Structures are given as C-alpha cells and as structure tokens.
Amino acid sequence: MFTKIGEMAEMIPIVEPDAKCRVVNNLFVHNPKLEGIAVAGAGIPPALVMRSRFYQLLGTQYGYNLYMGRPVSLVMNSHPLVVQYEEPITEVSIQAMNRAEEELYDGVLVAQEEVLYGFVSIRRLLLEVADIRAEMAVFMNALTGLPGNRIIDDRLQQSANQKHFSVLYIDLDHFKSYNDSYGFKMGDSLIQATAALLREQFSGQGSFLGHIGGDDFIAILNHHDYQGPCSKVIEGFEQIKQSFYNAEDLKNNFVKGESRSGGYGAIPLVSISIAVVTNQKGDFQSMDQIVDEATRMKRICKSHPGSICYAN
C-alpha cells in the first residue's frame, strides 16, 4: 500500500505552452484512457489540461474552429494542484477536496525537486485513501480512534533512527479506583477527554499520538521541545478532571476504594504522569532500549504524587 503521493504517480505527456490544441487533441485521441496532459516550459509553473474540460471547450458552437489551431495555453488550467513527491496521500486528498467545485475532479500533478514527476487521477487518489482508511481502522483504538499498538511499534522503531526524538509515555494514576467508584462509562469518558486533550498538543507536524490501551498513551516527537506541551497537558488535565468528580470527592481530594495492595481506604484523585525519554544525552540502538528506559522513567513518575512530567 502506498503512503506517499509520488509512489502512485503515473507519467503523462508533457507539451509546451505554445503547442497547438490539435496536438493535445491527437494525444487524447490516440490515448483513450489518458485523463490529463501536463503543460510545462521554461520559467512557468506546471499547468494541466484535463480531457473532460478540453472537449467541453471544443464542443461549444465555435469551439473547434476557435481553439484547434491556437496554443494550448488558452485552455489549460494555469493553477492546478501541484504537490511534492513525499507528501502523504491522505493530506493530498484533503487539499484536493478543498479546491473549487469546478476543479474537484481534476487530477493532481506531482513534482520532485522542482521537476515535474507525474500525475495522479482523483479517482485513483480517493480509492487509495479509502484503502488506507480501511486498513488503518483495523489498527486504531476503538474508544479514542487513535493509532494502536501495531502502528505505535512501527513509529517507535523509526524513532530509534531519528537524529532527534522525544518519546512520552502518558498514563493516568489511580484510574482503576476512579473506574471502581464512578463506573466504566464515566471511566471511558475520562479516557476520551484525556485523548482529546493530548490531541491538542500532539497532533501537529512532527508529532505522533497513539493509544496503547486503557489509560496508557504515547506521544512521539521528532524534536526535544516537549516541556511546553507537557505543561499544558498537565494544566489542562487538572482542569478537566474537576468535571468528573462529585463535589464531596473534590472537597475531600480523595475517593474511597481498594488500593493496589488490596486494602480499602482513601485513594487520591486521578492524576496524569508523563515519562519522557529523549536522545539528548545518549543514543538508543533499538525500540526495546527506548521502551526499557521509558519503563524506568515511568516508575520514577509513579513514586511522586500528583500530575508530573519527568525526563531522563
């Protein structure tokens, strides 16, 4: 399955802007399955002639006589959607669907290092996106819609080879006691609210957010600027959790429940812990090394009460 738009691009004929429309007509006639023709020349950005629009113009009352002997520049789309080879297919599909209505079914031109590389039809693009989404759905967490363990493992393995990375293991302390006290529906709602909060900080360029399961999440960054987002997550969580407790529990600052040791008593309110592993101070050779270090950092977080972010 393709992930980059350039991987599915096909070659199409390229003509000069001053090429006559009869040349374009001949290309379409001799290539019945050809949807578009690129127009390129020195000093001008790539343009596009779609078969359907070309014959709409020629099909007008005087269109054939008016255009056939004149340059293709008169009928081309001078501002088609042009994307780079490396762009993700799903992002290109969003750009394509955000175009003006008259261009929705135009193909997409693909460039590589400022050179025209190929063409992707809108039909093929949307079919590929549908396949990607269907396959991704199998590996997404049903509760939050975030990527699950299969995708997380792949991203962790990639991290080991990055020049800069920060891996953030995020979980909720005392969540079991909350679930026991308020029920699984409220527990699920708290998990979903936490996921939404994390999305606000870890859904941009250079960020990946996954849901390991239960109350465990992971964020992977391709940089070391984790302090700001982590502070906002902690601040945000302390605010949203207020709406998940009744007034008495908030006043007491604890709930009654069974502790991890099996005893019954006062259990602190839910808090959020963020264990951060970066390669600022040393390299990691594998995903397993990252996971081992994160597990160590997680134990340190658990030894401190309240919401906390702790880095290696």
Rosetta blueprint (number, residue, H / E / L):
1 M L
2 F L
3 T L
4 K E
5 I H
6 G H
7 E H
8 M H
9 A L
10 E E
11 M L
12 I L
13 P L
14 I E
15 V E
16 E L
17 P L
18 D L
19 A L
20 K E
21 C H
22 R H
23 V H
24 V H
25 N H
26 N H
27 L H
28 F H
29 V H
30 H H
31 N L
32 P L
33 K L
34 L L
35 E L
36 G E
37 I E
38 A E
39 V E
40 A E
41 G E
42 A L
43 G L
44 I E
45 P E
46 P E
47 A E
48 L E
49 V E
50 M E
51 R H
52 S H
53 R H
54 F H
55 Y H
56 Q H
57 L H
58 L H
59 G L
60 T L
61 Q L
62 Y L
63 G H
64 Y H
65 N H
66 L H
67 Y H
68 M L
69 G L
70 R L
71 P E
72 V H
73 S H
74 L H
75 V L
76 M L
77 N E
78 S L
79 H L
80 P L
81 L L
82 V E
83 V E
84 Q E
85 Y L
86 E L
87 E L
88 P E
89 I H
90 T H
91 E H
92 V H
93 S H
94 I H
95 Q H
96 A H
97 M H
98 N L
99 R L
100 A L
101 E H
102 E H
103 E H
104 L L
105 Y L
106 D L
107 G L
108 V E
109 L E
110 V E
111 A E
112 Q E
113 E L
114 E L
115 V E
116 L E
117 Y E
118 G E
119 F E
120 V E
121 S L
122 I H
123 R H
124 R H
125 L H
126 L H
127 L H
128 E H
129 V H
130 A H
131 D H
132 I H
133 R H
134 A H
135 E H
136 M H
137 A H
138 V H
139 F L
140 M E
141 N L
142 A L
143 L L
144 T L
145 G L
146 L L
147 P E
148 G L
149 N H
150 R H
151 I H
152 I H
153 D H
154 D H
155 R H
156 L H
157 Q H
158 Q H
159 S H
160 A L
161 N L
162 Q L
163 K L
164 H L
165 F L
166 S E
167 V E
168 L E
169 Y E
170 I E
171 D E
172 L E
173 D E
174 H L
175 F H
176 K H
177 S H
178 Y H
179 N H
180 D H
181 S H
182 Y H
183 G L
184 F H
185 K H
186 M H
187 G H
188 D H
189 S H
190 L H
191 I H
192 Q H
193 A H
194 T H
195 A H
196 A H
197 L H
198 L H
199 R H
200 E H
201 Q H
202 F L
203 S L
204 G L
205 Q L
206 G L
207 S E
208 F E
209 L E
210 G E
211 H E
212 I E
213 G E
214 G L
215 D L
216 D E
217 F E
218 I E
219 A E
220 I E
221 L E
222 N L
223 H L
224 H L
225 D L
226 Y L
227 Q H
228 G H
229 P H
230 C H
231 S H
232 K H
233 V H
234 I H
235 E H
236 G H
237 F H
238 E H
239 Q H
240 I H
241 K H
242 Q H
243 S H
244 F H
245 Y L
246 N L
247 A H
248 E H
249 D H
250 L H
251 K H
252 N H
253 N L
254 F E
255 V E
256 K E
257 G E
258 E E
259 S L
260 R L
261 S L
262 G L
263 G L
264 Y E
265 G E
266 A E
267 I E
268 P E
269 L L
270 V L
271 S E
272 I E
273 S E
274 I E
275 A E
276 V E
277 V E
278 T E
279 N L
280 Q L
281 K L
282 G L
283 D L
284 F L
285 Q L
286 S L
287 M H
288 D H
289 Q H
290 I H
291 V H
292 D H
293 E H
294 A H
295 T H
296 R H
297 M H
298 K H
299 R H
300 I H
301 C H
302 K H
303 S L
304 H L
305 P L
306 G L
307 S L
308 I E
309 C E
310 Y E
311 A E
312 N L
